[in-house]
Structures are given as C-alpha cells and as structure tokens.
Amino acid sequence: MGFDWHSSGCTTVLGGVLKQIINPEEHGLIIAGGKGKNSTKVKEHLLEKAKFLDYTDDDVNQLSETSRLVAKIDNAAIQDGFSLYHHLMIVSEKNWGIIQQGLDANIGKARRYHWISDNLESYLNDPHKNISSEIFKENVMNLVSRESEECRKVSLDLLSEGSKRVKNMILNLRLKSKNQTSLDDFLAPASRYKCCTLPHLKMPIPFTLKWETLDLAKNLGINDYTELLKLHGFGPGMIRALALISEFIWGSPPCWKDPAKYSFAFGGKDGIPYLVNLKRMERCAEILSEAIDAAHLQKNDKISALKRLQKFSVHSI
C-alpha cells in the first residue's frame, strides 16, 4: 500500500478508499461507517445501498444494532484507555465484519479491533477475531472475557438493588479506601487508573454517574448483559462501578488482562516501509532455541520444534 507498516492511517485511509471504490451491485459488499462522524452513520449508509444485497429494513436494523453493540463493547466493556474514533462495517449477503480503531491520547498510540461474524458464538466471551496493538497494558478491565462471566452476573443482579442501594455500596467502598488515592481516579478515563486488586485499589466512584439509567435498567427487567450494554446512557463509569462492587463486595472480579492478541516486535514507524533489525530477530531466535533445548521434551519433539523455528526464521528474513 505504500503506507508506514503500522501507521494508524493504514486503517482510516484504506477504509475510506475502499468505501469509495467498492460497488455493492458489482462486488456484493456494502461498506458503512468510517472515521469521526461517519462512524455513527452505519445505519444511514446501509439503508442507502441495502437494495443491492436484498436487505430488508429489519435486516438493516439488526445490522445497525450489531454495529452499535460492538462499538459499545470496545469503548466501554473493554476499558483499555483507547477511545474509538473509527468504525467500519463491511457487509456481504451472509456475513459482516467490523474494524474499529481507538486512540490513547496520553501515549499517542492507536489500537485496532477486528470482528467477523463467521463462527461468532457470543459477544461476551472473547468475541474478537483479533486486537492489534503495539503495546500491552496492565490492569485493563475486560468484561467480555470468559473470566468475567461471574462478574457480569453479579452486575446484572445489582440492577435489582436500585440506584439508592448501589450508591450505599459505593459509599462503603469509599470509606474502606479513604486512606488511599480516590475512587475518582479509578473511574476517570481508563488510561489513568493503575490498580486492580484490593490492597492497592485507588478508589472513589464519583456521584456524577447517570443513576437514572440504573433505575431504568431495573424497571425494564434487563437480565442479559448485552442488553445492558445497549442501554442508552449506560456508560463506562457505571459499568466500572458495578464491576468494582462485584469484585470488592461480592468477590467476583472482572478479568484484568489486556485482551490484545498481537503486538509488533520488530521494525519502527520511521522504516520505509518496514525497518528490520536482524540482530534483534536473531537474538529472539536464539532465546527460543535455548528454551526448546531446555524444555522437557522427547528428542524427536525437540528436533521437530527446532526445524520449525529454523524454517520460520529463514522465511522471516
């Protein structure tokens, strides 16, 4: 493409180009959304071209709801400090894919989220096809991990308590942590919080949350976490509040592992198009070779692993 190999522009520029040149009547694809304001116009873009794929209004509404849920998950259910600014939905006659990109303004880095409808069994249990990132973070609240299943259940149970009762629980957390840095820091933008376990919890949950959404969820009788995420006004702060109560009062923590599945190990943005550090690659190969040699494996397994490593190293160089 001629772009820097890990520039965030690869996503936004390429997405914009494809959106202009893909003809649904000819190619059987609709590309909706985009960067900035266009990211919120998925439904509008789908309606413009739905007839070419024989989509009904109900089909468009369902796809639009899927788009909104996926955006809410990556912006609120996963709290990694990256705020979404790009959302592209690619739709065929039978399948869809979504590419989202978020920016952590504090560190000037972007992260890309990939979704594909094929073999997608759940929106709540490790649903991503891939999350591509240059860095991994500590203490990322990930409520769409399988490890967060019990935390999600407790969060739903808390809805029946109503806003007054939940406020009291938060007050108890504040009192327990009054000698520590405040709950305001913890519930500020996700990139600012630095803790995950009770001994060093930086607590205070602000009382500026939209408590009426909690009572609305209670009145609606919501008992499905995806429906809770779809609720307008139910934002990252309230999601964090319920998860923290679940962990520190009821003993059901969310997953605190960064869900990014791939991080670049070599090269640099100044490379054209990709700066390869051969010495670093060779050293990594040596480390892997030493690890294989030291592992408690049968001789044949060791030889096979070393052969695969050698083959991979040659192809990479």
DAKA-V721337 format. One record per pair of residues at least 12 apart in sequence whose ideal C-beta (glycine too) atoms are under 6 Angstrom apart, sorted by sequence separation. I is the first residue (numbers start at 1). GAP is how many residues later the second one is. D is the distance in Angstrom with one decimal. If there is no record, write none. Layout:
i:I gap:GAP d:D
i:I gap:GAP d:D
This chain:
i:19 gap:12 d:4.5
i:18 gap:13 d:5.7
i:32 gap:13 d:3.6
i:47 gap:13 d:5.6
i:87 gap:13 d:5.0
i:100 gap:13 d:4.3
i:116 gap:13 d:4.6
i:292 gap:13 d:4.8
i:32 gap:14 d:5.1
i:46 gap:14 d:4.8
i:217 gap:14 d:5.9
i:292 gap:14 d:5.9
i:86 gap:15 d:4.0
i:114 gap:15 d:4.4
i:71 gap:16 d:5.5
i:84 gap:16 d:5.5
i:114 gap:16 d:4.3
i:186 gap:16 d:4.9
i:46 gap:17 d:5.9
i:98 gap:17 d:4.1
i:185 gap:17 d:4.9
i:186 gap:17 d:5.7
i:84 gap:18 d:4.6
i:85 gap:18 d:5.7
i:113 gap:18 d:5.4
i:187 gap:18 d:5.1
i:30 gap:19 d:4.8
i:83 gap:19 d:5.5
i:97 gap:19 d:4.8
i:82 gap:20 d:3.2
i:112 gap:20 d:4.5
i:124 gap:20 d:5.2
i:126 gap:20 d:5.9
i:183 gap:20 d:3.7
i:184 gap:20 d:4.6
i:213 gap:20 d:4.3
i:43 gap:21 d:3.9
i:96 gap:21 d:4.8
i:125 gap:21 d:4.6
i:181 gap:21 d:4.1
i:183 gap:21 d:2.4
i:213 gap:21 d:4.8
i:288 gap:21 d:5.7
i:42 gap:22 d:5.9
i:67 gap:22 d:5.2
i:82 gap:22 d:5.0
i:95 gap:22 d:4.8
i:111 gap:22 d:4.4
i:182 gap:22 d:3.7
i:183 gap:22 d:4.4
i:184 gap:22 d:5.3
i:12 gap:23 d:4.7
i:81 gap:23 d:4.6
i:95 gap:23 d:5.9
i:210 gap:23 d:4.9
i:177 gap:24 d:5.8
i:24 gap:25 d:4.8
i:42 gap:25 d:4.4
i:109 gap:25 d:5.7
i:74 gap:26 d:5.3
i:177 gap:26 d:3.5
i:25 gap:27 d:4.7
i:24 gap:28 d:3.9
i:70 gap:28 d:5.1
i:209 gap:28 d:5.1
i:285 gap:28 d:4.8
i:82 gap:29 d:4.5
i:209 gap:29 d:5.3
i:173 gap:30 d:5.6
i:174 gap:30 d:5.3
i:170 gap:35 d:4.7
i:205 gap:36 d:5.0
i:74 gap:39 d:4.8
i:53 gap:40 d:5.3
i:70 gap:45 d:5.6
i:42 gap:47 d:5.2
i:39 gap:48 d:3.8
i:163 gap:48 d:4.0
i:187 gap:50 d:5.3
i:198 gap:50 d:5.8
i:35 gap:51 d:4.7
i:163 gap:51 d:4.5
i:163 gap:52 d:5.2
i:187 gap:53 d:5.4
i:33 gap:54 d:4.6
i:33 gap:55 d:4.8
i:33 gap:56 d:5.1
i:162 gap:56 d:5.6
i:32 gap:57 d:4.7
i:80 gap:57 d:5.9
i:139 gap:57 d:4.2
i:159 gap:58 d:4.8
i:31 gap:59 d:5.4
i:159 gap:59 d:4.9
i:80 gap:60 d:4.5
i:196 gap:60 d:4.2
i:30 gap:61 d:4.5
i:79 gap:62 d:4.3
i:29 gap:63 d:5.6
i:28 gap:64 d:5.9
i:78 gap:64 d:5.3
i:77 gap:66 d:4.4
i:77 gap:67 d:5.1
i:156 gap:67 d:5.9
i:73 gap:71 d:5.6
i:15 gap:73 d:4.5
i:152 gap:73 d:4.6
i:12 gap:74 d:5.4
i:173 gap:75 d:6.0
i:169 gap:76 d:5.0
i:169 gap:80 d:5.8
i:158 gap:84 d:5.4
i:106 gap:85 d:5.0
i:104 gap:87 d:5.4
i:155 gap:87 d:4.0
i:11 gap:90 d:4.9
i:155 gap:91 d:5.6
i:151 gap:92 d:5.7
i:154 gap:92 d:3.9
i:151 gap:95 d:4.7
i:154 gap:96 d:5.1
i:154 gap:98 d:4.7
i:11 gap:101 d:5.8
i:124 gap:101 d:6.0
i:151 gap:101 d:4.8
i:8 gap:102 d:3.8
i:150 gap:102 d:4.3
i:123 gap:103 d:5.4
i:151 gap:103 d:4.3
i:148 gap:106 d:4.5
i:148 gap:107 d:4.6
i:147 gap:108 d:3.9
i:81 gap:109 d:4.7
i:81 gap:110 d:2.8
i:145 gap:110 d:3.6
i:79 gap:111 d:3.7
i:143 gap:111 d:5.3
i:141 gap:113 d:5.4
i:142 gap:113 d:4.5
i:139 gap:117 d:5.4
i:142 gap:117 d:5.0
i:140 gap:118 d:4.3
i:137 gap:121 d:4.9
i:136 gap:122 d:4.7
i:136 gap:124 d:5.6
i:133 gap:127 d:4.0
i:136 gap:127 d:5.8
i:131 gap:128 d:5.6
i:131 gap:129 d:4.5
i:131 gap:130 d:5.4
i:132 gap:130 d:5.2
i:133 gap:130 d:5.6
i:134 gap:130 d:5.5
i:130 gap:131 d:5.4
i:72 gap:157 d:4.8
i:79 gap:157 d:6.0
i:76 gap:160 d:4.3
i:69 gap:161 d:5.8
i:76 gap:163 d:5.4
i:6 gap:258 d:5.7
i:4 gap:265 d:5.3
i:5 gap:268 d:5.4
i:5 gap:269 d:4.4
